[in-house]
C-alpha cells in the first residue's frame, strides 16, 4: 500500500539535515510530499546530532559554497521567525593556524588564505589577527606559540542541528507534508514515470524521490554513485567548564585551530552550552559500519583528546570530558558534496564534515530539482561525473 493512499509527487527518504529541509521546501510550494525515516528525527543515529554545528560564511573549501551558506542562513532565520526557535547563534567564528601554506583543512592547503579571499570577494565582514591580538581578545585560547594567524568572522557561529531539523519537519507537516518514521526503506525501483519505494512495511509510489540518507546513502543509491561515499567515524567530546571567566559573552566564537605544524594537530570547538564545551577533531582513518559498529566512544579517546588538544589550549576546562559520542560522517574522495538527479531520483550527500551549514539551501535545491525546476545555485560541479575524469 502507498503511505499516501495514492501516488505522491515527491518522496523524501531520510529526514536529517538535507531531507527535512527538502520536505519543508516542497510542502511550502504545495507539493504533495511524503517524508520517510527509519528512526524518529531528530535522532542520534546519523550525522546531525550533538547540539551544535559550526557555521561560517566565507568558505575555504571553495567559493561555490558561499551562496549555499548565505542562502541557508536566510532559511534558518525564516524558520526562526515562524517557529520562535533559536536555531542560529552568531557568536563569531575563528580559524587559527601556524603555517597556512604547509597545513590543510578538509584537504585544502592555504585554508586561511582561501577563506580570506572568499570573504573579500563576497564582501563578508572579517578580520585577520596575529597571535597577540588573538590572545588579547580571546583569553580562552591558551598555549599560543606566537606565530599564529587567525581569520575572525563576526557573522559566523554555530547552528543547533536537532532544533533545525525539528523546525523544518514541524513546518513541513503544518504545510501538509506526510511524515512516516520508524520505517526502513529496503529498495528503490525506478520506472519510466514513477519511483517505487519498498519499505519493510509497505510500498510508497512517487513521481520522484529525494534520497538524503547520509551515512546510509551507499545502501540506497545506485552503485556507480554510492561507491564514491565512504563512512568515517568521528568522536565528539564535552568538557565541563570549571572557570567561566575566560568565556566572556560575545567574545567566545566557535573555532577551528591547527595548533601545530602538522595538519593532524587540529581540532575544533564551540562556546559553552549548558556548562560544557564541545570539541572534536576530524579523523579520516578507517571505514565505519553504519549497521554494526558501536556508537560508544572508546575508553581512552577522551583522555587522548584532552592530552593532545584540550588541556594545553583551552582555559578553564575539566581535565577529562564528562561525555563523548560517536558521529558517523559520509565522505567523498575530494570532500566536496555529491548531488545527482536522474531517472526519477535526486541523490544528495551534503557531507564530508562540512555539510550542515549548507543543508537548508541544498535541501531547497533538491526540492527544486525533484519537481523539474532549475536551482539558482551552482550545482553541476557536485555531480558524480567529476570522479570519472
C-alpha positions as CSV (number, residue, x, y, z in Angstrom):
1,X,0.0,0.0,0.0
2,X,1.1,3.6,-0.7
3,X,1.7,5.6,2.6
4,X,-0.1,8.5,0.9
5,X,-3.0,6.3,-0.3
6,X,-2.1,7.3,-3.9
7,X,0.9,8.4,-6.0
8,X,2.5,11.3,-4.3
9,X,4.6,13.9,-6.2
10,X,7.8,13.5,-4.2
11,X,9.0,11.1,-1.6
12,X,11.9,12.3,0.6
13,X,13.9,9.4,2.0
14,X,16.0,10.4,5.1
15,X,14.8,13.3,7.2
16,X,18.1,14.6,8.6
17,X,19.7,17.9,7.7
18,X,19.0,17.9,4.0
19,X,15.9,15.7,3.8
20,X,14.0,17.7,6.4
21,X,14.9,20.9,4.6
22,X,13.8,19.5,1.2
23,X,10.5,18.3,2.7
24,X,9.9,21.8,4.2
25,X,10.5,23.4,0.8
26,X,8.2,21.0,-1.1
27,X,5.4,21.5,1.4
28,X,5.7,25.2,1.2
29,X,5.2,25.0,-2.5
30,X,2.1,22.9,-2.1
31,X,3.7,19.8,-3.5
32,X,2.2,16.5,-2.3
33,X,5.2,15.1,-0.5
34,X,5.9,12.3,2.0
35,X,9.0,12.1,4.2
36,X,10.3,8.7,5.4
37,X,12.9,8.0,8.0
38,X,13.9,4.7,9.6
39,X,14.2,6.4,13.0
40,X,12.3,9.4,14.6
41,X,14.2,12.5,13.7
42,X,15.9,14.4,15.1
43,X,17.8,11.4,16.4
44,X,21.4,10.4,17.3
45,X,22.0,7.6,14.8
46,X,23.2,9.7,11.8
47,X,25.3,12.8,11.3
48,X,23.0,15.5,12.5
49,X,23.2,15.3,16.3
50,X,25.4,16.7,19.1
51,X,23.8,20.1,19.9
52,X,25.9,22.3,17.6
53,X,27.5,22.6,14.2
54,X,29.9,25.3,13.1
55,X,28.7,27.8,10.5
56,X,30.9,30.3,8.7
57,X,30.1,32.5,5.7
58,X,33.4,32.6,3.8
59,X,34.1,29.1,2.8
60,X,37.7,27.9,2.4
61,X,36.6,24.6,0.8
62,X,35.6,26.6,-2.3
63,X,33.8,29.8,-3.2
64,X,30.9,27.8,-4.8
65,X,29.8,27.0,-1.2
66,X,29.4,30.7,-0.2
67,X,26.0,31.2,-1.9
68,X,24.9,27.9,-0.3
69,X,25.7,29.0,3.3
70,X,24.3,32.5,2.8
71,X,21.0,31.1,1.5
72,X,21.0,28.5,4.3
73,X,21.3,31.3,6.9
74,X,18.4,33.1,5.4
75,X,16.3,29.9,5.5
76,X,17.3,29.2,9.2
77,X,16.3,32.8,10.1
78,X,13.0,32.4,8.2
79,X,12.3,29.2,10.3
80,X,13.3,31.1,13.5
81,X,10.7,33.8,12.7
82,X,7.8,31.3,12.1
83,X,8.6,28.8,14.9
84,X,10.1,31.1,17.6
85,X,13.0,28.7,18.0
86,X,16.6,29.9,18.3
87,X,18.5,27.9,15.5
88,X,21.5,30.1,14.5
89,X,23.9,31.5,17.1
90,X,26.1,34.3,15.6
91,X,28.8,34.2,18.3
92,X,31.6,34.6,15.7
93,X,34.0,32.1,14.1
94,X,37.8,31.9,14.4
95,X,40.2,29.9,12.3
96,X,43.7,29.7,13.6
97,X,46.9,28.3,12.0
98,X,50.6,28.5,12.5
99,X,51.6,27.5,8.9
100,X,48.8,28.2,6.5
101,X,50.6,27.1,3.4
102,X,52.1,24.0,5.0
103,X,48.9,22.6,6.6
104,X,45.4,21.9,5.3
105,X,41.8,21.7,6.4
106,X,39.3,19.4,4.5
107,X,42.1,18.7,2.1
108,X,42.8,22.3,1.2
109,X,46.2,23.8,1.9
110,X,46.2,27.5,2.5
111,X,42.8,27.3,4.1
112,X,43.0,30.7,5.8
113,X,44.1,32.4,2.6
114,X,41.3,30.7,0.7
115,X,38.8,31.8,3.4
116,X,40.0,35.4,3.4
117,X,39.8,35.5,-0.4
118,X,36.2,34.3,-0.3
119,X,35.4,36.9,2.3
120,X,36.8,39.6,0.2
121,X,35.1,38.5,-3.0
122,X,31.7,38.2,-1.3
123,X,32.2,41.3,1.0
124,X,31.8,39.3,4.2
125,X,32.9,41.1,7.3
126,X,36.1,39.7,8.7
127,X,39.4,40.4,10.4
128,X,42.9,38.8,10.1
129,X,44.6,38.7,13.5
130,X,48.1,37.9,14.8
131,X,48.9,35.8,17.8
132,X,49.0,38.8,20.2
133,X,45.6,40.0,19.0
134,X,44.1,36.5,19.4
135,X,45.4,36.2,22.9
136,X,44.2,39.6,24.0
137,X,40.7,39.2,22.5
138,X,40.0,35.6,23.3
139,X,41.5,34.5,26.6
140,X,40.1,31.0,26.4
141,X,42.8,30.1,23.9
142,X,46.0,29.4,25.7
143,X,49.4,28.0,24.8
144,X,49.7,30.2,21.7
145,X,53.2,29.7,20.1
146,X,53.3,33.3,18.9
147,X,53.4,32.6,15.2
148,X,49.6,32.1,14.7
149,X,47.4,33.9,12.2
150,X,43.7,34.0,12.7
151,X,40.8,34.7,10.5
152,X,37.8,36.0,12.5
153,X,34.3,36.3,11.1
154,X,31.8,38.0,13.5
155,X,28.8,36.7,11.4
156,X,29.9,33.0,11.9
157,X,28.9,30.9,14.9
158,X,27.0,27.7,15.2
159,X,23.7,26.0,14.4
160,X,21.5,23.9,16.7
161,X,21.1,20.8,14.5
162,X,18.4,19.0,16.3
163,X,16.3,22.2,16.6
164,X,16.9,22.9,12.9
165,X,15.6,19.5,11.9
166,X,12.6,19.6,14.3
167,X,11.7,23.1,13.0
168,X,11.9,22.0,9.3
169,X,9.7,19.0,10.0
170,X,7.1,20.8,12.1
171,X,6.7,23.4,9.4
172,X,6.6,20.8,6.6
173,X,3.9,18.9,8.5
174,X,2.0,22.1,9.1
175,X,2.1,22.9,5.4
176,X,0.7,19.5,4.5
177,X,3.6,17.0,4.2
178,X,3.1,13.5,5.4
179,X,5.9,12.2,7.7
180,X,6.4,8.5,8.3
181,X,9.0,7.5,10.8
182,X,10.3,4.2,12.2
183,X,10.1,2.7,8.7
184,X,13.2,1.4,6.9
185,X,13.5,1.7,3.1
186,X,14.7,-1.6,1.6
187,X,15.0,-0.7,-2.1
188,X,14.2,2.0,-4.6
189,X,12.9,0.9,-8.0
190,X,12.9,3.5,-10.8
191,X,10.4,3.2,-13.6
192,X,9.6,5.3,-16.6
193,X,7.4,7.8,-14.8
194,X,7.3,6.5,-11.2
195,X,9.5,5.5,-8.4
196,X,8.5,2.6,-6.2
197,X,10.0,2.7,-2.7
198,X,9.8,-0.7,-1.0
199,X,9.9,-0.5,2.8
200,X,9.8,-3.1,5.5
201,X,6.0,-2.4,5.9
202,X,4.6,-1.0,2.7
203,X,5.3,0.4,-0.7
204,X,5.4,4.1,-1.5
205,X,4.9,5.3,-5.0
206,X,6.1,8.7,-6.1
207,X,6.8,10.6,-9.3
208,X,10.2,11.5,-7.9
209,X,12.4,10.5,-4.9
210,X,14.9,12.5,-3.0
211,X,17.5,10.2,-1.3
212,X,19.2,12.1,1.5
213,X,20.1,9.2,3.9
214,X,23.5,10.5,5.0
215,X,25.7,7.5,6.1
216,X,23.1,5.1,4.7
217,X,23.3,6.5,1.2
218,X,25.6,3.8,-0.2
219,X,22.9,1.3,0.6
220,X,20.2,3.0,-1.5
221,X,22.0,4.9,-4.2
222,X,23.0,3.3,-7.4
223,X,26.4,1.5,-7.1
224,X,28.0,3.9,-9.5
225,X,27.1,6.8,-7.1
226,X,27.3,5.0,-3.8
227,X,30.8,3.8,-4.3
228,X,32.0,7.4,-4.1
229,X,30.8,7.7,-0.5
230,X,32.7,6.3,2.5
231,X,31.6,6.4,6.1
232,X,34.0,7.7,8.7
233,X,33.8,7.5,12.5
234,X,34.1,10.8,14.3
235,X,34.1,11.3,18.1
236,X,32.7,14.3,19.9
237,X,33.7,15.2,23.5
238,X,32.1,17.6,26.0
239,X,34.3,19.1,28.7
240,X,32.8,20.8,31.8
241,X,33.7,24.4,32.3
242,X,35.3,25.0,35.7
243,X,36.3,28.6,35.2
244,X,33.8,30.6,33.1
245,X,35.8,33.8,33.3
246,X,37.7,33.1,30.1
247,X,34.5,32.5,28.2
248,X,33.1,36.0,28.0
249,X,29.7,36.6,26.5
250,X,30.1,37.9,22.9
251,X,33.7,37.0,22.8
252,X,33.6,33.2,22.6
253,X,33.5,32.1,19.0
254,X,33.3,28.7,17.5
255,X,36.7,27.8,16.2
256,X,39.0,25.5,14.2
257,X,42.6,25.5,15.4
258,X,45.7,24.0,13.8
259,X,48.0,24.4,16.8
260,X,50.9,22.5,15.4
261,X,52.9,22.5,12.2
262,X,51.2,19.3,11.0
263,X,47.6,19.2,9.8
264,X,46.9,16.4,12.3
265,X,47.4,18.9,15.2
266,X,44.0,20.4,14.6
267,X,40.7,20.4,16.5
268,X,37.5,22.4,16.6
269,X,35.1,23.5,19.2
270,X,32.3,25.7,20.4
271,X,31.4,28.2,23.2
272,X,30.0,26.7,26.4
273,X,26.5,25.3,26.1
274,X,24.8,24.4,29.4
275,X,28.2,24.5,31.1
276,X,30.0,22.2,28.6
277,X,32.5,23.0,25.8
278,X,32.2,20.5,22.9
279,X,35.3,19.7,21.0
280,X,36.3,17.2,18.3
281,X,38.7,16.5,15.6
282,X,38.2,15.0,12.1
283,X,39.5,11.5,11.7
284,X,39.6,10.0,8.2
285,X,41.1,6.7,9.2
286,X,39.1,3.5,8.6
287,X,35.6,2.7,7.4
288,X,32.6,2.7,9.8
289,X,30.0,0.0,9.6
290,X,26.8,2.0,10.0
291,X,24.7,-1.0,10.9
292,X,27.0,-2.9,13.2
293,X,29.7,-0.6,14.7
294,X,29.3,0.7,18.3
295,X,28.2,4.2,18.8
296,X,30.1,4.4,22.1
297,X,33.5,6.1,22.3
298,X,36.4,4.0,23.4
299,X,37.6,4.4,27.0
300,X,40.9,6.0,26.0
301,X,39.6,8.5,23.5
302,X,38.5,11.2,26.0
303,X,41.9,11.2,27.8
304,X,43.7,11.3,24.4
305,X,41.7,14.3,23.2
306,X,42.4,16.1,26.5
307,X,46.2,15.4,26.4
308,X,46.7,16.1,22.7
309,X,44.5,19.1,22.2
310,X,42.4,20.5,25.1
311,X,44.5,20.8,28.2
312,X,47.2,22.9,26.7
313,X,45.0,25.0,24.5
314,X,41.7,25.8,26.2
315,X,41.4,27.5,29.6
316,X,39.1,26.7,32.4
317,X,38.0,23.2,31.5
318,X,38.0,19.9,33.4
319,X,40.8,17.5,32.9
320,X,38.5,14.9,31.2
321,X,35.3,15.1,29.3
322,X,32.1,14.3,31.1
323,X,30.7,12.5,28.0
324,X,31.6,11.5,24.5
325,X,29.7,10.3,21.4
326,X,30.3,8.8,18.0
327,X,29.0,10.6,14.9
328,X,29.3,8.9,11.5
329,X,30.3,11.1,8.6
330,X,29.7,10.4,4.9
331,X,32.8,11.5,3.0
332,X,33.6,11.8,-0.7
333,X,37.2,11.4,-2.1
334,X,37.6,15.1,-2.7
335,X,35.5,16.1,0.4
336,X,33.0,18.0,-1.9
337,X,29.3,17.3,-1.9
338,X,27.6,14.7,-4.1
339,X,24.4,15.7,-5.9
340,X,22.9,13.7,-8.7
341,X,19.5,14.0,-10.3
342,X,18.5,11.4,-12.9
343,X,16.0,8.6,-13.6
344,X,13.4,9.8,-11.1
345,X,15.7,10.3,-8.1
346,X,17.8,13.1,-6.7
347,X,20.6,11.7,-4.6
348,X,22.2,14.1,-2.1
349,X,25.2,13.7,0.1
350,X,26.0,17.0,1.7
351,X,28.8,15.6,3.6
352,X,32.5,15.3,4.3
353,X,32.2,17.0,7.7
354,X,31.2,20.4,6.4
355,X,27.6,19.8,5.3
356,X,25.2,21.0,8.0
357,X,25.8,24.8,7.5
358,X,24.7,24.4,3.8
359,X,21.9,21.9,4.4
360,X,18.9,24.3,4.2
361,X,20.0,25.6,0.8
362,X,21.0,22.1,-0.5
363,X,17.5,20.8,0.6
364,X,15.9,23.7,-1.2
365,X,17.9,22.9,-4.4
366,X,17.0,19.2,-4.2
367,X,13.3,20.1,-3.8
368,X,13.6,22.3,-7.0
369,X,15.3,19.5,-8.9
370,X,12.7,17.0,-7.8
371,X,9.9,19.0,-9.4
372,X,11.8,20.0,-12.6
373,X,12.7,23.5,-11.5
374,X,16.1,25.0,-12.1
375,X,18.1,25.9,-9.0
376,X,19.6,29.3,-8.7
377,X,22.7,27.7,-7.1
378,X,25.7,26.3,-8.9
379,X,25.2,22.6,-8.6
380,X,26.8,20.8,-11.6
381,X,30.3,20.8,-10.0
382,X,28.9,18.5,-7.3
383,X,27.9,15.8,-9.8
384,X,29.4,12.3,-9.7
385,X,30.9,12.7,-13.2
386,X,33.8,14.5,-11.7
387,X,35.2,11.2,-10.4
388,X,35.4,9.7,-13.8
389,X,37.6,12.4,-15.3
